[in-house]
């Protein structure tokens, strides 16, 4: 029974996230088209 409890899973390797568009900077214009800075528009309240 002790041998059956051994883990046989291979270590999980994290795969990087692939973005479709480049990352928006906080001071860049918002991609929604409002004309505001991202941090004052759609990026308000987003924490990293």
mmCIF file as gemmi writes it, N, C-alpha and C atoms, coordinates in Angstrom:
data_model
loop_
_atom_site.group_PDB
_atom_site.id
_atom_site.type_symbol
_atom_site.label_atom_id
_atom_site.label_alt_id
_atom_site.label_comp_id
_atom_site.label_asym_id
_atom_site.label_entity_id
_atom_site.label_seq_id
_atom_site.pdbx_PDB_ins_code
_atom_site.Cartn_x
_atom_site.Cartn_y
_atom_site.Cartn_z
_atom_site.occupancy
_atom_site.B_iso_or_equiv
_atom_site.pdbx_formal_charge
_atom_site.auth_seq_id
_atom_site.auth_asym_id
_atom_site.pdbx_PDB_model_num
ATOM 1 N N . UNK Axp A 1 ? 0.814 -1.213 0 1 0 ? 1 A 1
ATOM 2 C CA . UNK Axp A 1 ? 0 0 0 1 0 ? 1 A 1
ATOM 3 C C . UNK Axp A 1 ? 0.85 1.266 0 1 0 ? 1 A 1
ATOM 4 N N . UNK Axp A 2 ? 2 1.276 0.642 1 0 ? 2 A 1
ATOM 5 C CA . UNK Axp A 2 ? 2.829 2.473 0.705 1 0 ? 2 A 1
ATOM 6 C C . UNK Axp A 2 ? 3.358 2.851 -0.683 1 0 ? 2 A 1
ATOM 7 N N . UNK Axp A 3 ? 3.658 1.868 -1.509 1 0 ? 3 A 1
ATOM 8 C CA . UNK Axp A 3 ? 4.171 2.139 -2.849 1 0 ? 3 A 1
ATOM 9 C C . UNK Axp A 3 ? 3.087 2.743 -3.742 1 0 ? 3 A 1
ATOM 10 N N . UNK Axp A 4 ? 1.833 2.444 -3.487 1 0 ? 4 A 1
ATOM 11 C CA . UNK Axp A 4 ? 0.74 2.963 -4.309 1 0 ? 4 A 1
ATOM 12 C C . UNK Axp A 4 ? 0.48 4.44 -4.033 1 0 ? 4 A 1
ATOM 13 N N . UNK Axp A 5 ? 0.987 4.975 -2.924 1 0 ? 5 A 1
ATOM 14 C CA . UNK Axp A 5 ? 0.742 6.359 -2.566 1 0 ? 5 A 1
ATOM 15 C C . UNK Axp A 5 ? 1.786 7.309 -3.139 1 0 ? 5 A 1
ATOM 16 N N . UNK Axp A 6 ? 2.789 6.785 -3.833 1 0 ? 6 A 1
ATOM 17 C CA . UNK Axp A 6 ? 3.814 7.64 -4.415 1 0 ? 6 A 1
ATOM 18 C C . UNK Axp A 6 ? 3.214 8.454 -5.555 1 0 ? 6 A 1
ATOM 19 N N . UNK Axp A 7 ? 3.665 9.692 -5.679 1 0 ? 7 A 1
ATOM 20 C CA . UNK Axp A 7 ? 3.173 10.557 -6.759 1 0 ? 7 A 1
ATOM 21 C C . UNK Axp A 7 ? 3.869 10.187 -8.057 1 0 ? 7 A 1
ATOM 22 N N . UNK Axp A 8 ? 3.084 9.976 -9.082 1 0 ? 8 A 1
ATOM 23 C CA . UNK Axp A 8 ? 3.653 9.632 -10.376 1 0 ? 8 A 1
ATOM 24 C C . UNK Axp A 8 ? 3.468 10.765 -11.382 1 0 ? 8 A 1
ATOM 25 N N . UNK Axp A 9 ? 3.006 11.929 -10.91 1 0 ? 9 A 1
ATOM 26 C CA . UNK Axp A 9 ? 2.787 13.056 -11.813 1 0 ? 9 A 1
ATOM 27 C C . UNK Axp A 9 ? 4.112 13.719 -12.166 1 0 ? 9 A 1
ATOM 28 N N . UNK Axp A 10 ? 4.222 14.138 -13.403 1 0 ? 10 A 1
ATOM 29 C CA . UNK Axp A 10 ? 5.406 14.875 -13.83 1 0 ? 10 A 1
ATOM 30 C C . UNK Axp A 10 ? 5.277 16.305 -13.325 1 0 ? 10 A 1
ATOM 31 N N . UNK Axp A 11 ? 6.38 16.985 -13.06 1 0 ? 11 A 1
ATOM 32 C CA . UNK Axp A 11 ? 6.287 18.376 -12.607 1 0 ? 11 A 1
ATOM 33 C C . UNK Axp A 11 ? 5.614 19.241 -13.667 1 0 ? 11 A 1
ATOM 34 N N . UNK Axp A 12 ? 4.748 20.127 -13.22 1 0 ? 12 A 1
ATOM 35 C CA . UNK Axp A 12 ? 4.021 20.993 -14.16 1 0 ? 12 A 1
ATOM 36 C C . UNK Axp A 12 ? 4.892 22.18 -14.526 1 0 ? 12 A 1
ATOM 37 N N . UNK Axp A 13 ? 4.969 22.467 -15.822 1 0 ? 13 A 1
ATOM 38 C CA . UNK Axp A 13 ? 5.779 23.571 -16.311 1 0 ? 13 A 1
ATOM 39 C C . UNK Axp A 13 ? 4.832 24.696 -16.712 1 0 ? 13 A 1
ATOM 40 N N . UNK Axp A 14 ? 5.057 25.89 -16.167 1 0 ? 14 A 1
ATOM 41 C CA . UNK Axp A 14 ? 4.212 27.042 -16.49 1 0 ? 14 A 1
ATOM 42 C C . UNK Axp A 14 ? 4.511 27.509 -17.913 1 0 ? 14 A 1
ATOM 43 N N . UNK Axp A 15 ? 3.453 27.732 -18.687 1 0 ? 15 A 1
ATOM 44 C CA . UNK Axp A 15 ? 3.631 28.242 -20.036 1 0 ? 15 A 1
ATOM 45 C C . UNK Axp A 15 ? 3.343 29.737 -20.026 1 0 ? 15 A 1
ATOM 46 N N . UNK Axp A 16 ? 4.121 30.532 -20.747 1 0 ? 16 A 1
ATOM 47 C CA . UNK Axp A 16 ? 3.9 31.983 -20.75 1 0 ? 16 A 1
ATOM 48 C C . UNK Axp A 16 ? 2.597 32.349 -21.452 1 0 ? 16 A 1
ATOM 49 N N . UNK Axp A 17 ? 1.991 33.438 -20.998 1 0 ? 17 A 1
ATOM 50 C CA . UNK Axp A 17 ? 0.752 33.92 -21.6 1 0 ? 17 A 1
ATOM 51 C C . UNK Axp A 17 ? 1.104 34.674 -22.867 1 0 ? 17 A 1
ATOM 52 N N . UNK Axp A 18 ? 0.412 34.369 -23.96 1 0 ? 18 A 1
ATOM 53 C CA . UNK Axp A 18 ? 0.657 35.042 -25.227 1 0 ? 18 A 1
ATOM 54 C C . UNK Axp A 18 ? -0.446 36.081 -25.432 1 0 ? 18 A 1
ATOM 55 N N . UNK Axp A 19 ? -0.051 37.331 -25.569 1 0 ? 19 A 1
ATOM 56 C CA . UNK Axp A 19 ? -1.014 38.421 -25.771 1 0 ? 19 A 1
ATOM 57 C C . UNK Axp A 19 ? -1.25 38.632 -27.262 1 0 ? 19 A 1
ATOM 58 N N . UNK Axp A 20 ? -2.501 38.984 -27.606 1 0 ? 20 A 1
ATOM 59 C CA . UNK Axp A 20 ? -2.805 39.288 -29.005 1 0 ? 20 A 1
ATOM 60 C C . UNK Axp A 20 ? -2.321 40.687 -29.366 1 0 ? 20 A 1
ATOM 61 N N . UNK Axp A 21 ? -2.451 41.622 -28.424 1 0 ? 21 A 1
ATOM 62 C CA . UNK Axp A 21 ? -2.029 43.001 -28.653 1 0 ? 21 A 1
ATOM 63 C C . UNK Axp A 21 ? -0.944 43.356 -27.634 1 0 ? 21 A 1
ATOM 64 N N . UNK Axp A 22 ? -0.143 44.366 -27.929 1 0 ? 22 A 1
ATOM 65 C CA . UNK Axp A 22 ? 0.875 44.762 -26.949 1 0 ? 22 A 1
ATOM 66 C C . UNK Axp A 22 ? 0.236 45.291 -25.676 1 0 ? 22 A 1
ATOM 67 N N . UNK Axp A 23 ? 0.96 45.166 -24.57 1 0 ? 23 A 1
ATOM 68 C CA . UNK Axp A 23 ? 0.459 45.614 -23.282 1 0 ? 23 A 1
ATOM 69 C C . UNK Axp A 23 ? 0.285 47.132 -23.286 1 0 ? 23 A 1
ATOM 70 N N . UNK Axp A 24 ? -0.805 47.6 -22.698 1 0 ? 24 A 1
ATOM 71 C CA . UNK Axp A 24 ? -1.091 49.021 -22.642 1 0 ? 24 A 1
ATOM 72 C C . UNK Axp A 24 ? -0.426 49.606 -21.402 1 0 ? 24 A 1
ATOM 73 N N . UNK Axp A 25 ? 0.354 50.656 -21.588 1 0 ? 25 A 1
ATOM 74 C CA . UNK Axp A 25 ? 0.976 51.333 -20.461 1 0 ? 25 A 1
ATOM 75 C C . UNK Axp A 25 ? -0.042 52.205 -19.735 1 0 ? 25 A 1
ATOM 76 N N . UNK Axp A 26 ? 0.187 52.468 -18.454 1 0 ? 26 A 1
ATOM 77 C CA . UNK Axp A 26 ? -0.758 53.25 -17.659 1 0 ? 26 A 1
ATOM 78 C C . UNK Axp A 26 ? -0.938 54.665 -18.198 1 0 ? 26 A 1
ATOM 79 N N . UNK Axp A 27 ? 0.095 55.245 -18.782 1 0 ? 27 A 1
ATOM 80 C CA . UNK Axp A 27 ? 0.001 56.617 -19.285 1 0 ? 27 A 1
ATOM 81 C C . UNK Axp A 27 ? -0.306 56.688 -20.778 1 0 ? 27 A 1
ATOM 82 N N . UNK Axp A 28 ? -0.525 55.54 -21.409 1 0 ? 28 A 1
ATOM 83 C CA . UNK Axp A 28 ? -0.872 55.514 -22.826 1 0 ? 28 A 1
ATOM 84 C C . UNK Axp A 28 ? -2.356 55.827 -22.996 1 0 ? 28 A 1
ATOM 85 N N . UNK Axp A 29 ? -2.755 56.288 -24.177 1 0 ? 29 A 1
ATOM 86 C CA . UNK Axp A 29 ? -4.184 56.514 -24.418 1 0 ? 29 A 1
ATOM 87 C C . UNK Axp A 29 ? -4.963 55.206 -24.281 1 0 ? 29 A 1
ATOM 88 N N . UNK Axp A 30 ? -6.17 55.276 -23.751 1 0 ? 30 A 1
ATOM 89 C CA . UNK Axp A 30 ? -6.98 54.081 -23.531 1 0 ? 30 A 1
ATOM 90 C C . UNK Axp A 30 ? -7.39 53.47 -24.876 1 0 ? 30 A 1
ATOM 91 N N . UNK Axp A 31 ? -7.276 52.151 -25.011 1 0 ? 31 A 1
ATOM 92 C CA . UNK Axp A 31 ? -7.644 51.512 -26.28 1 0 ? 31 A 1
ATOM 93 C C . UNK Axp A 31 ? -9.148 51.529 -26.555 1 0 ? 31 A 1
ATOM 94 N N . UNK Axp A 32 ? -9.979 51.943 -25.594 1 0 ? 32 A 1
ATOM 95 C CA . UNK Axp A 32 ? -11.435 51.976 -25.826 1 0 ? 32 A 1
ATOM 96 C C . UNK Axp A 32 ? -11.831 53.143 -26.715 1 0 ? 32 A 1
ATOM 97 N N . UNK Axp A 33 ? -10.91 54.122 -26.894 1 0 ? 33 A 1
ATOM 98 C CA . UNK Axp A 33 ? -11.191 55.233 -27.793 1 0 ? 33 A 1
ATOM 99 C C . UNK Axp A 33 ? -11.755 56.461 -27.101 1 0 ? 33 A 1
ATOM 100 N N . UNK Axp A 34 ? -11.751 56.497 -25.782 1 0 ? 34 A 1
ATOM 101 C CA . UNK Axp A 34 ? -12.328 57.638 -25.064 1 0 ? 34 A 1
ATOM 102 C C . UNK Axp A 34 ? -11.452 58.884 -25.133 1 0 ? 34 A 1
ATOM 103 N N . UNK Axp A 35 ? -10.162 58.69 -25.406 1 0 ? 35 A 1
ATOM 104 C CA . UNK Axp A 35 ? -9.233 59.809 -25.424 1 0 ? 35 A 1
ATOM 105 C C . UNK Axp A 35 ? -8.577 60.045 -24.076 1 0 ? 35 A 1
ATOM 106 N N . UNK Axp A 36 ? -9.041 59.358 -23.04 1 0 ? 36 A 1
ATOM 107 C CA . UNK Axp A 36 ? -8.445 59.487 -21.709 1 0 ? 36 A 1
ATOM 108 C C . UNK Axp A 36 ? -7.234 58.577 -21.602 1 0 ? 36 A 1
ATOM 109 N N . UNK Axp A 37 ? -6.402 58.832 -20.561 1 0 ? 37 A 1
ATOM 110 C CA . UNK Axp A 37 ? -5.306 57.922 -20.283 1 0 ? 37 A 1
ATOM 111 C C . UNK Axp A 37 ? -5.896 56.628 -19.744 1 0 ? 37 A 1
ATOM 112 N N . UNK Axp A 38 ? -5.219 55.523 -20.021 1 0 ? 38 A 1
ATOM 113 C CA . UNK Axp A 38 ? -5.688 54.205 -19.591 1 0 ? 38 A 1
ATOM 114 C C . UNK Axp A 38 ? -5.915 54.149 -18.091 1 0 ? 38 A 1
ATOM 115 N N . UNK Axp A 39 ? -5.01 54.774 -17.308 1 0 ? 39 A 1
ATOM 116 C CA . UNK Axp A 39 ? -5.115 54.701 -15.846 1 0 ? 39 A 1
ATOM 117 C C . UNK Axp A 39 ? -6.332 55.453 -15.317 1 0 ? 39 A 1
ATOM 118 N N . UNK Axp A 40 ? -6.843 56.415 -16.074 1 0 ? 40 A 1
ATOM 119 C CA . UNK Axp A 40 ? -8.015 57.183 -15.648 1 0 ? 40 A 1
ATOM 120 C C . UNK Axp A 40 ? -9.303 56.651 -16.262 1 0 ? 40 A 1
ATOM 121 N N . UNK Axp A 41 ? -9.197 55.655 -17.132 1 0 ? 41 A 1
ATOM 122 C CA . UNK Axp A 41 ? -10.37 55.127 -17.838 1 0 ? 41 A 1
ATOM 123 C C . UNK Axp A 41 ? -10.556 53.649 -17.491 1 0 ? 41 A 1
ATOM 124 N N . UNK Axp A 42 ? -10.296 52.777 -18.422 1 0 ? 42 A 1
ATOM 125 C CA . UNK Axp A 42 ? -10.511 51.338 -18.235 1 0 ? 42 A 1
ATOM 126 C C . UNK Axp A 42 ? -9.512 50.699 -17.28 1 0 ? 42 A 1
ATOM 127 N N . UNK Axp A 43 ? -8.39 51.373 -17.013 1 0 ? 43 A 1
ATOM 128 C CA . UNK Axp A 43 ? -7.391 50.82 -16.109 1 0 ? 43 A 1
ATOM 129 C C . UNK Axp A 43 ? -7.582 51.237 -14.661 1 0 ? 43 A 1
ATOM 130 N N . UNK Axp A 44 ? -8.612 52.045 -14.388 1 0 ? 44 A 1
ATOM 131 C CA . UNK Axp A 44 ? -8.851 52.487 -13.014 1 0 ? 44 A 1
ATOM 132 C C . UNK Axp A 44 ? -9.256 51.289 -12.168 1 0 ? 44 A 1
ATOM 133 N N . UNK Axp A 45 ? -8.568 51.106 -11.054 1 0 ? 45 A 1
ATOM 134 C CA . UNK Axp A 45 ? -8.88 50.004 -10.149 1 0 ? 45 A 1
ATOM 135 C C . UNK Axp A 45 ? -8.179 48.705 -10.478 1 0 ? 45 A 1
ATOM 136 N N . UNK Axp A 46 ? -7.404 48.66 -11.543 1 0 ? 46 A 1
ATOM 137 C CA . UNK Axp A 46 ? -6.67 47.451 -11.903 1 0 ? 46 A 1
ATOM 138 C C . UNK Axp A 46 ? -5.392 47.41 -11.09 1 0 ? 46 A 1
ATOM 139 N N . UNK Axp A 47 ? -5.201 46.322 -10.347 1 0 ? 47 A 1
ATOM 140 C CA . UNK Axp A 47 ? -3.976 46.162 -9.57 1 0 ? 47 A 1
ATOM 141 C C . UNK Axp A 47 ? -3.181 45.001 -10.132 1 0 ? 47 A 1
ATOM 142 N N . UNK Axp A 48 ? -1.859 45.113 -10.029 1 0 ? 48 A 1
ATOM 143 C CA . UNK Axp A 48 ? -1.006 44.032 -10.521 1 0 ? 48 A 1
ATOM 144 C C . UNK Axp A 48 ? -0.305 43.353 -9.401 1 0 ? 48 A 1
